[in-house]
Amino acid sequence: MAYLFLLGAIVFEVAGTTLLKSTEGFTRLWPTLACLFSYAVAFLTLALAIQRGLQIGVAYAVWSALGTTLIVAIGALFLHEPITLAKIIGVVLVVAGVVVLNLSGAH
C-alpha cells in the first residue's frame, strides 16, 4: 500500500510540475489552482507513503528520480524541449543513485 501512495505522489507531482508553464507565473487562475492542488495531493500522498512504512530517504529518492525522468520525457515530447547529452547523463545518474540506495539495503 505504501508504494501505491508513492506512485500517487509521483503522478501528482509530475502533473503539478507540468502545469507550471501554463500558470504563466501564477497569473492564470485555473492552471494555478490545478497546479497547487496537484502539489498538495503529491505531498499528502508522499507523507502517507512514509507513514505506511517507507523510509523517507528511499521514498524521496524514488519520488525524485521517477519524477525527474518523467518531467524530462514530458518536456521533450510535449513542450518541445531539447534532449541534450547532459540531460540524459543527469537522469541516468539520478536513477543509478536510487538503484544503489535500494540495492544497499536501505529498504
C-alpha positions as CSV (number, residue, x, y, z in Angstrom):
1,M,0.0,0.0,0.0
2,A,2.9,2.4,0.7
3,Y,4.1,2.0,-2.8
4,L,0.7,2.9,-4.2
5,F,0.8,6.1,-2.2
6,L,4.3,6.8,-3.5
7,L,3.1,6.2,-7.1
8,G,0.2,8.7,-6.5
9,A,2.7,11.2,-5.1
10,I,4.9,10.9,-8.2
11,V,1.9,11.2,-10.6
12,F,0.5,14.3,-8.8
13,E,4.0,15.9,-8.5
14,V,4.6,15.4,-12.3
15,A,1.2,16.8,-13.0
16,G,1.9,19.9,-10.9
17,T,5.2,20.5,-12.5
18,T,3.8,20.0,-16.0
19,L,1.2,22.7,-15.2
20,L,3.7,25.3,-14.0
21,K,4.3,26.7,-17.5
22,S,0.6,27.1,-18.1
23,T,0.2,29.2,-14.9
24,E,2.3,31.9,-16.6
25,G,3.9,32.9,-13.3
26,F,0.8,32.1,-11.2
27,T,-1.1,34.8,-13.1
28,R,-3.8,32.5,-14.6
29,L,-6.3,31.3,-12.0
30,W,-7.4,27.8,-13.1
31,P,-4.0,26.5,-14.1
32,T,-2.6,27.9,-10.9
33,L,-5.3,26.2,-8.8
34,A,-4.8,22.9,-10.6
35,C,-1.0,23.2,-10.1
36,L,-1.3,24.0,-6.4
37,F,-3.9,21.2,-5.9
38,S,-1.6,18.7,-7.6
39,Y,1.3,19.7,-5.4
40,A,-0.8,19.5,-2.3
41,V,-2.0,16.0,-3.2
42,A,1.6,15.0,-4.0
43,F,2.9,15.9,-0.6
44,L,-0.1,14.4,1.1
45,T,0.4,11.0,-0.6
46,L,4.1,11.1,-0.1
47,A,3.5,11.6,3.6
48,L,1.1,8.7,3.6
49,A,3.6,6.5,1.9
50,I,6.2,7.3,4.6
51,Q,3.6,6.8,7.3
52,R,2.8,3.4,5.8
53,G,6.4,2.2,6.3
54,L,8.6,3.5,3.5
55,Q,11.9,5.0,4.7
56,I,11.9,8.7,4.0
57,G,15.3,8.6,2.1
58,V,14.2,5.8,-0.2
59,A,10.7,7.3,-0.7
60,Y,12.2,10.7,-1.6
61,A,14.9,9.2,-3.8
62,V,12.3,7.1,-5.8
63,W,9.9,10.1,-5.9
64,S,12.6,12.5,-7.3
65,A,14.2,10.0,-9.7
66,L,10.9,8.9,-11.3
67,G,9.6,12.5,-11.2
68,T,12.7,13.9,-12.9
69,T,12.7,11.2,-15.6
70,L,9.0,11.7,-16.4
71,I,9.4,15.5,-16.5
72,V,12.3,15.3,-18.9
73,A,10.3,13.0,-21.1
74,I,7.2,15.2,-20.9
75,G,9.3,18.3,-21.6
76,A,10.8,16.6,-24.7
77,L,7.6,15.1,-26.0
78,F,5.0,17.8,-25.3
79,L,6.8,21.0,-24.5
80,H,9.4,20.7,-27.3
81,E,12.4,21.0,-25.0
82,P,15.7,19.6,-26.4
83,I,17.1,16.4,-25.1
84,T,20.8,17.0,-24.6
85,L,23.6,14.7,-23.6
86,A,23.9,16.5,-20.2
87,K,20.2,15.8,-19.5
88,I,20.5,12.2,-20.4
89,I,23.6,11.7,-18.2
90,G,21.9,13.6,-15.3
91,V,18.8,11.4,-15.4
92,V,20.9,8.3,-15.6
93,L,22.9,9.4,-12.6
94,V,19.8,10.1,-10.6
95,V,18.2,6.8,-11.4
96,A,21.5,5.0,-10.7
97,G,21.6,6.6,-7.3
98,V,18.2,5.3,-6.5
99,V,19.2,1.8,-7.6
100,V,22.3,1.9,-5.4
101,L,20.2,3.1,-2.4
102,N,17.7,0.2,-2.9
103,L,20.4,-2.4,-3.5
104,S,22.4,-1.3,-0.5
105,G,19.6,-2.5,1.8
106,A,18.2,0.9,2.5
107,H,14.7,-0.5,2.1
